[in-house]
């Protein structure tokens, strides 16, 4: 599979819909059958689409300390 640049993609916001997991959704079956590698590739693509050039080559680790 060829790498896809975020600059090559445009998001069509008119086709986005919100549904319930109880609905018979073909997208659910698609993602349930996808390999973990495919899911991570798509996650990375969405991250780069969202953050653009601000996206780093790796996910950053964040440490936060909470007290109770």
Secondary structure by P-SEA (a helix, b strand, c coil): cccccccccccccccbbbbbcccccaaaaaaaaccaaaaaaaaaaaaaaacccccccbbbbbbbbbcc
